[in-house]
Amino acid sequence: MDRQVGIFSPHVERWPKCDPPFAHRSESETPVSTPDWLVLVVERHHVFHVIGSAEEALDMLSTNWPTASGAAFVRAMEACAGTATGTVTQEEAQPSFLAAALDAKIALRFA
């Protein structure tokens, strides 16, 4: 079921019904979300990336993000990295990642 968050409406898109972006992957490659992290589908350069954890979000922030500066970006990097050390929960990190995506005007939706 597609869910759209109202306060994020300007940048959160509702894409047409189609196969999930990871439909071409084998079952062993299909992403699984961690507890307390809602799976997100992020579009970058016409490629869909499924983000199911803060670790995956951190990877996207560090390798495939349009900017490497700004308060929202720094907060997201710190929050997502903090899940590895246990100082931040997955649930606490996700809003920071969402804020960074909105700040960078990255299209995303909840899977």
C-alpha positions in Angstrom: 0.0 0.0 0.0 1.4 3.4 -1.0 1.4 6.0 1.8 2.1 9.7 1.3 3.0 11.9 4.2 1.1 15.1 3.9 3.6 17.6 5.3 6.2 16.3 2.7 3.8 16.7 -0.2 5.9 19.1 -2.4 8.7 16.6 -2.7 7.1 13.2 -2.0 5.7 11.7 -5.1 3.0 9.1 -5.6 4.3 7.0 -8.5 2.0 4.9 -10.7 1.3 1.4 -9.7 3.9 -0.9 -11.3 6.3 -3.7 -10.3 8.4 -2.7 -7.3 11.8 -1.2 -8.2 13.5 -4.3 -6.8 11.3 -6.8 -8.7 14.3 -7.7 -10.9 16.3 -8.9 -7.9 16.4 -12.4 -6.7 14.7 -13.2 -3.4 18.0 -13.1 -1.6 18.7 -9.6 -2.9 15.3 -8.2 -2.0 15.8 -5.6 0.7 14.4 -6.2 4.2 13.8 -3.3 6.5 15.0 -3.3 10.0 12.5 -2.8 12.9 11.4 0.8 13.3 12.4 1.9 9.8 9.7 2.3 7.1 11.0 1.2 3.7 11.6 4.1 1.4 12.1 4.1 -2.4 14.4 7.0 -3.4 14.9 8.0 -7.0 18.3 9.3 -8.1 19.2 9.8 -11.8 16.2 7.8 -12.9 17.2 4.8 -10.8 15.2 3.6 -7.8 17.0 2.7 -4.6 15.2 0.8 -1.8 16.3 2.1 1.6 15.3 -0.3 4.4 17.6 0.8 7.2 19.8 3.6 8.5 22.8 1.8 7.3 21.5 1.8 3.7 20.5 5.4 4.1 24.1 6.2 5.3 25.5 4.5 2.2 23.2 6.5 -0.1 24.1 9.8 1.8 27.8 9.1 1.4 27.9 7.7 -2.2 24.9 9.0 -4.1 23.8 12.3 -2.7 23.6 15.6 -4.6 25.3 17.6 -1.8 27.8 16.9 0.9 27.0 19.9 3.1 24.1 21.6 4.8 22.6 21.2 8.3 20.0 18.5 7.2 22.7 16.5 5.4 25.1 16.6 8.4 22.3 15.7 10.9 21.2 12.7 8.7 24.8 11.5 8.4 25.3 11.7 12.2 22.0 10.1 13.0 22.4 7.2 10.5 26.0 6.6 11.6 24.8 6.7 15.2 22.7 3.6 14.7 25.9 1.6 14.2 27.1 2.5 17.6 23.8 2.3 19.3 23.6 6.0 20.2 20.6 6.5 17.8 17.8 4.2 17.0 16.5 3.4 13.5 13.3 5.2 14.4 15.2 8.3 15.4 17.4 8.3 12.3 14.7 8.1 9.7 13.2 11.6 10.2 16.7 13.0 9.7 17.2 11.1 6.5 13.7 12.3 5.3 14.6 15.9 6.1 17.9 15.6 4.2 16.0 14.2 1.2 13.5 17.0 1.3 16.3 19.6 1.7 18.1 18.1 -1.4 14.8 17.9 -3.3 15.1 14.1 -3.8 12.0 12.3 -4.9 11.0 9.5 -2.5 8.0 7.5 -1.4 7.2 4.9 1.2 7.1 1.4 -0.2 
